[in-house]
Amino acid sequence: MKENAIYIPNLNICVKDFYIKDKTIFLENFDSSVSISYDSLSNFQTNYIFNTETNICYIQKNDLIPNLGIYEHQFNFLMGLSAILIAFSFLIGLIIVGATRWLKYLTTMYLTIF
């Protein structure tokens, strides 16, 4: 199973979560065990995935688009949603134009018959 992970470079490990209590760093592993680290966490990196079946930690492929502040898959979803909305409004426009022309045709046919 794949789970979100936090990579700590100076310890070279991936953990599920960490918390600090009384100046002690507690690291929660993926098997729900807790270990204690006395080293300082100068930096840690998110956006990692841990595969519990293979015990491999790797960076997630969906990169952040820095100008927008969203991930690539979120951007693709918004672009698809925009395309659907534009197509739907175009379809509504065609229906309205077609209906008015059809009504105009029916009224001219009615007037020519009577």
N, C-alpha and C positions, 0 to 999 in steps of 0.2 A: 504494500500500500504506500502511496506517496503522500507525504505530509510536508507542510511548510517548515522551514528550518532557519536557524540563525547561525551563521558561520563566524567563529571567533578566530581570526588569523594568528594571534600570538600564542594561542593554545592549540591551534590546528585541529579543531573539532567542530562538529555541528551539533547544536542542541535544540531541543524543542522550545525551551523558554529559559529565562534566568531572572533572578530577583536578588536584591541586595537587602540584607538585614544586619544591623549592627556592624557595618563595614566589612561584612563577609559576603562573598558572592556565592550564591547557590545556583547550580546548573541543573536543569531538569532534562534528563535524557529521554530517548524515545521509548524506552522500556519502563517509564514512570519512576525510575530510580533518580535519586538526587545526589549530586556530588558537590563538593566544596572546592572552590578555587581561591587561593590566597594571592594570585597574581592580579594585577590591575587590568581591567578591560579598557585598553586605550582606544580600541575601535572594534566594532562588530559590523557584520554585513548581513542585510536581509536579502530577500528575493532568491533564496536557495530552496531546493527541494531535496528531501531525504527519502530514499526508497528503503522501506523497512525490510523488504524481502532480500535485497542484495547488500544492504548496509552501505550504500553509496550516496554521497552528498554531492550535488551538482547545482550549478547556477541555472535559474529558470531562463528559458529562451525569450519570453515576452519582455522586450526591453521597454524602458520608460522613454517616452518622447518628452524631452526636457522643456521644449517651448510650450507645450500644451499641459504638461503635468499629468498625463494619462498614459496608460499602457497601450501597446500597439493593437492588441485584440479589442480594447475598448474603442479605439479610433476606428477600426474596421467595422465594428458594430454600428457606431454612429453614422458612418458613411453609408452603410447598407440601409439603415433606417431613413436617412435623408433621401436616398434614391427611391425607396418605396413611397414616401410621402409626395415626392415630386411626381412620380408616375401616377399615383392616385389622383392628385389634383388635376393633372393633364387629362386623365380619363373622365373625371367629373366635367371638365370643360367641354370635352367632346360630346358627352351625353347632353349637356345643356344646349350646345349649338345644334346638335342633331335634332333635339326635341323641338326647338323653335322653328327650324326649317321644316320639319314634318308638320307642325301645326299650321305654318304658313301655306304649305302645299295643300293640306286638308281644307283650309278655309277658301282657297282659290278654287278648288274642285267643287266645294259646296255652292259657292256663288255662281259658278258656271252652269251647274245643273239646275239651280232654281233661278 
